[in-house]
């Protein structure tokens, strides 16, 4: 029963737009499904690592250290602002993506973008540490259960973001119009910069 409740909570969490959604959708809009899926896998790698950190108590060290928390917060904000600025510059240039529907170099860039934005977000660590333990039943092996929950969380995320990427790909003919693509780059750039600014100014 607790697992069903956890899956439902994961679905609700995934549906709330945030940094991960912005990064994944931007990669999909820029270079197609392959790029979006690579960014998703990168993001889920980060989620899994934070889940494992929570299981082994490492997230608590981050939360306890104000300096470490602030360094991660500023780093994550800088990554988002840079990505947003790149999107605005891309919109201004109006350059087309690389042939084959993938941004150069291959899928490595989108994957690293997904990993980087997730691992540089201290809120993800705090969330993993506060969210996952709520669903550990009394009497269960805490560490094993937390690892299992982290894997389930990743699976739910993959399904949700896969559906989003599929929906965006279905609208590819309309989204590929130069005017629409330019406007989407502008919007995604502004959103990423706003998320970065919010991350750097907000308190714990």
C-alpha positions as CSV (number, residue, x, y, z in Angstrom):
1,X,0.0,0.0,0.0
2,X,2.8,2.4,0.9
3,X,4.4,1.8,-2.5
4,X,1.2,2.7,-4.3
5,X,1.0,5.9,-2.3
6,X,4.6,6.6,-3.1
7,X,4.0,6.2,-6.9
8,X,1.1,8.6,-6.7
9,X,3.3,11.1,-4.9
10,X,6.0,10.7,-7.5
11,X,3.6,11.4,-10.3
12,X,2.4,14.6,-8.7
13,X,6.0,15.7,-8.1
14,X,7.0,14.9,-11.7
15,X,4.0,16.9,-13.0
16,X,5.1,20.1,-11.2
17,X,7.1,22.2,-13.8
18,X,10.6,23.0,-12.6
19,X,14.3,23.1,-13.6
20,X,14.3,19.5,-15.0
21,X,11.2,20.1,-17.1
22,X,12.6,23.3,-18.6
23,X,15.9,21.6,-19.4
24,X,14.4,18.5,-20.9
25,X,11.8,20.4,-23.0
26,X,14.5,22.8,-24.3
27,X,16.7,20.0,-25.4
28,X,13.8,18.3,-27.1
29,X,12.7,21.5,-28.9
30,X,16.3,22.2,-30.0
31,X,17.3,18.8,-31.3
32,X,14.5,16.3,-31.2
33,X,13.5,13.2,-29.1
34,X,17.0,11.8,-28.9
35,X,18.3,14.9,-27.2
36,X,15.3,15.1,-24.9
37,X,15.7,11.5,-23.9
38,X,19.4,12.0,-23.3
39,X,18.7,15.0,-21.0
40,X,16.0,12.9,-19.2
41,X,18.5,10.1,-18.6
42,X,21.0,12.6,-17.3
43,X,18.4,14.1,-15.0
44,X,17.4,10.7,-13.7
45,X,21.0,9.8,-13.1
46,X,21.2,12.8,-10.8
47,X,17.9,11.8,-9.1
48,X,19.2,8.3,-8.5
49,X,22.4,9.6,-7.1
50,X,20.5,11.9,-4.7
51,X,18.3,9.0,-3.7
52,X,21.3,6.9,-2.9
53,X,22.9,9.8,-1.0
54,X,19.7,10.0,1.1
55,X,19.8,6.2,1.7
56,X,23.4,6.4,2.9
57,X,23.0,9.6,4.9
58,X,25.2,11.8,2.6
59,X,22.4,14.3,1.9
60,X,22.3,15.1,5.6
61,X,25.9,16.3,5.4
62,X,25.0,18.8,2.6
63,X,22.0,20.1,4.5
64,X,24.1,20.5,7.7
65,X,26.8,22.5,5.9
66,X,25.7,26.0,5.0
67,X,28.8,26.6,2.9
68,X,28.4,23.4,0.8
69,X,24.7,24.3,0.4
70,X,25.4,27.8,-0.8
71,X,28.2,26.7,-3.1
72,X,25.9,24.2,-4.8
73,X,23.1,26.8,-4.9
74,X,25.2,29.4,-6.6
75,X,26.8,26.8,-9.0
76,X,23.3,25.5,-10.0
77,X,22.1,29.1,-10.6
78,X,25.1,29.9,-12.8
79,X,24.5,26.7,-14.9
80,X,20.8,27.7,-15.4
81,X,21.7,31.3,-16.3
82,X,24.3,30.2,-18.8
83,X,21.9,27.8,-20.4
84,X,19.2,30.5,-20.5
85,X,21.7,33.0,-22.1
86,X,22.6,30.4,-24.7
87,X,19.0,29.9,-25.6
88,X,18.4,33.6,-26.0
89,X,21.5,33.9,-28.2
90,X,20.3,30.9,-30.2
91,X,17.0,32.6,-30.7
92,X,18.7,35.8,-31.8
93,X,20.9,34.1,-34.3
94,X,18.0,31.9,-35.6
95,X,20.5,29.1,-36.4
96,X,19.2,25.7,-37.3
97,X,20.1,22.6,-35.2
98,X,22.6,20.1,-36.4
99,X,21.5,17.7,-39.2
100,X,19.8,14.5,-37.9
101,X,17.9,16.2,-35.2
102,X,20.7,16.1,-32.6
103,X,22.7,18.9,-31.1
104,X,26.5,18.5,-31.4
105,X,28.3,16.7,-30.0
106,X,25.8,13.9,-30.2
107,X,23.8,13.1,-27.1
108,X,26.7,13.7,-24.6
109,X,25.9,17.4,-24.2
110,X,22.2,17.0,-23.4
111,X,23.0,14.1,-21.0
112,X,25.5,16.2,-19.1
113,X,23.1,19.1,-19.1
114,X,20.6,16.9,-17.4
115,X,23.1,15.5,-14.9
116,X,24.6,18.9,-14.1
117,X,21.4,20.8,-13.5
118,X,20.1,18.0,-11.2
119,X,23.3,17.5,-9.2
120,X,23.9,21.3,-8.9
121,X,20.4,21.7,-7.3
122,X,20.7,21.5,-3.5
123,X,16.9,21.5,-3.3
124,X,16.9,18.1,-5.0
125,X,19.1,16.8,-2.1
126,X,16.9,18.3,0.6
127,X,13.8,17.0,-1.2
128,X,15.2,13.5,-1.5
129,X,16.1,13.4,2.2
130,X,12.7,14.7,3.3
131,X,10.5,13.0,0.7
132,X,11.8,9.4,0.6
133,X,11.9,8.6,4.3
134,X,8.2,9.4,4.7
135,X,7.4,6.2,2.7
136,X,9.5,3.7,4.7
137,X,7.2,1.4,6.6
138,X,8.0,0.6,10.2
139,X,10.1,-2.5,10.7
140,X,11.6,-2.4,7.1
141,X,15.3,-2.2,6.3
142,X,15.6,1.6,5.9
143,X,18.6,1.7,3.6
144,X,17.3,-1.0,1.2
145,X,13.8,0.5,1.2
146,X,15.2,4.0,0.4
147,X,17.2,2.6,-2.5
148,X,14.1,0.8,-3.8
149,X,12.1,4.0,-3.6
150,X,14.8,5.9,-5.4
151,X,14.6,3.4,-8.3
152,X,10.8,3.7,-8.4
153,X,11.0,7.5,-8.4
154,X,13.4,7.3,-11.4
155,X,11.0,4.9,-13.2
156,X,8.0,7.2,-12.7
157,X,10.1,10.3,-13.9
158,X,11.2,8.4,-17.0
159,X,7.6,7.6,-17.9
160,X,6.3,11.1,-17.3
161,X,9.1,12.9,-19.2
162,X,8.9,10.2,-22.0
163,X,5.3,11.2,-22.5
164,X,6.2,14.9,-22.6
165,X,8.9,14.3,-25.1
166,X,6.5,12.2,-27.2
167,X,3.9,15.0,-27.1
168,X,6.4,17.6,-28.2
169,X,7.7,15.3,-31.0
170,X,4.1,14.8,-32.3
171,X,3.9,18.6,-32.7
172,X,7.2,18.8,-34.4
173,X,5.9,20.0,-37.8
174,X,4.4,23.1,-36.1
175,X,7.2,23.6,-33.6
176,X,9.9,23.4,-36.3
177,X,8.6,26.6,-38.0
178,X,11.4,29.2,-37.6
179,X,9.2,31.9,-36.0
180,X,7.8,29.4,-33.5
181,X,11.2,27.8,-32.7
182,X,12.7,31.3,-32.2
183,X,9.9,32.3,-29.8
184,X,10.2,29.0,-27.9
185,X,14.0,29.5,-27.5
186,X,13.2,33.0,-26.1
187,X,10.7,31.7,-23.6
188,X,12.9,28.8,-22.5
189,X,15.9,31.1,-22.1
190,X,13.9,33.5,-20.0
191,X,12.5,30.7,-17.9
192,X,15.9,29.2,-17.3
193,X,17.4,32.5,-16.3
194,X,14.4,33.2,-14.0
195,X,14.9,29.8,-12.3
196,X,18.6,30.5,-11.9
197,X,18.0,33.9,-10.3
198,X,15.3,32.4,-8.0
199,X,17.8,29.7,-7.0
200,X,20.5,32.1,-6.1
201,X,18.4,34.5,-4.1
202,X,16.1,32.1,-2.2
203,X,16.9,30.9,1.2
204,X,16.8,27.3,2.3
